[in-house]
Amino acid sequence: MELADIVALAQRFWVVWLLVLFVGIVVWVFRPRKKQELERHGYIPLEDDQPRTRARSYRQADDGDDGDGGNGE
């Protein structure tokens, strides 16, 4: 089977491939086990953009900024 034969076969069945992909994604998204996680992700745009105080202090400690202005002393 040459490459041209494979391309011709793929062109004939592209709708089937896309339908299988779509059904697979829908099944994966609507699994009962994923419901809570996906609902939590749905509220991300509505959450406050300011990081929590505790998270901010961890980030400041992790980036190595000791407040000396970057002169290393």
C-alpha positions in Angstrom: 0.0 0.0 0.0 1.5 3.3 -1.1 1.2 6.7 0.5 -1.3 7.8 -2.2 -3.6 4.8 -1.3 -3.5 5.7 2.4 -4.3 9.4 1.7 -7.2 8.4 -0.5 -8.6 6.1 2.2 -8.2 8.8 4.8 -10.0 11.3 2.6 -13.0 9.0 2.3 -13.3 8.3 6.0 -12.4 11.7 7.6 -16.0 12.2 8.7 -16.0 8.9 10.5 -12.7 9.8 12.2 -14.0 13.1 13.3 -17.2 11.6 14.6 -15.4 9.0 16.7 -13.1 11.8 18.1 -16.1 14.0 18.9 -18.0 11.1 20.6 -14.9 10.2 22.6 -14.5 13.8 23.9 -18.1 14.0 24.8 -18.0 10.7 26.7 -14.8 11.8 28.5 -16.2 15.2 29.5 -19.6 13.9 30.8 -18.3 11.1 32.9 -19.8 11.4 36.4 -16.3 11.2 38.0 -15.3 14.5 36.2 -18.3 16.5 37.1 -17.0 18.1 40.2 -13.6 19.0 38.6 -15.2 20.5 35.5 -17.7 22.5 37.6 -14.8 23.9 39.6 -13.0 24.9 36.3 -16.2 26.6 35.1 -16.0 29.1 38.0 -12.4 30.1 37.2 -13.4 33.2 35.2 -15.6 34.4 38.1 -12.9 34.1 40.8 -11.0 37.1 42.2 -7.7 37.8 40.3 -5.8 38.7 43.4 -3.7 35.8 44.8 -4.3 34.8 48.4 -2.0 36.3 51.0 -0.5 32.9 51.9 0.2 32.0 48.2 1.8 35.4 47.7 4.2 34.9 50.6 5.2 31.5 49.2 5.9 33.0 45.8 8.0 35.7 47.2 10.0 33.2 49.2 10.5 31.0 46.2 11.7 33.6 43.7 14.8 34.4 45.8 13.8 38.1 46.3 15.2 39.1 49.7 14.2 42.8 49.3 17.7 44.1 48.8 17.1 45.5 45.3 19.0 42.7 43.5 22.5 43.8 44.5 23.3 40.4 46.1 24.6 41.8 49.4 
